[in-house]
């Protein structure tokens, strides 16, 4: 399993699954933007030193500069990426309550172009879907996710985003159906393109949906299937440990957390330990709208 895929599914387990089982709040949209990597070196060097007003003025100058380039070259990807980064950084300076749909709409515009110009890079379409969901355009978000899944049915970010969207619409059965269909088609997809669907990761997502609906027996069964499929994979072990912890079965959960930590690569052990010590919150929300992430490099 590649490191980027492993890191992503760990984030799914330790964010989505923790949310479902432990009730930890996800990072809001502004918090995610604050982690956006700078568009160039000058921005990186001034981000921590310029006063907020000076930084804002500099970013606004960058936006105008990129817009001028795009008037001449509408498909200049360097300018589109720079414009997107600058607008994200401007947005990150606002408090969450100050963010209006129009503020996110100006992020959507370059994202739509980048997604169209880079159909093989699903990250742009995922970001586009997240942004549309943030402004309440759920159908637009769903279309963006479907466009990814039509060609990449195992794309974990798109699957997680679509699942989150369906649950936010009170449609858990649709989310379950989507994941079950993905699993049923996984053998054929992996025959055509080996490794294109991470079956264990999809099973973890499916178990998380069951758990978010308090269908604990079904969630446990799905996790057991995933553990049986690959006994050396720590991800379903972590997820089941969280499930047991949410049900107050602390002793059983500790055994699984310890087992998961033993199986996991070194870079994930601290995250698992943190999940093990987090305090459960009664009646956690099922799933939030995903916060926008930083743009693809």
QUIDATA-V538565 format. One record per run of one state. SS is the DSSP state (A for helix, B for strand, O for the rest). FROM is the first residue (numbers start at 1). TO is the last residue. If there is no record, write none. Layout:
SS|FROM|TO  SS|FROM|TO
This chain:
O|1|2  A|3|21  O|22|28  A|29|33  O|34|40  A|41|47  O|48|51  A|52|72  O|73|76  A|77|92  O|93|95  A|96|98  O|99|100  A|101|117  O|118|121  A|122|134  O|135|137  A|138|149  O|150|155  A|156|168  O|169|171  A|172|192  O|193|198  A|199|212  O|213|215  A|216|229  O|230|234  A|235|246  O|247|249  A|250|263  O|264|265  A|266|277  O|278|297
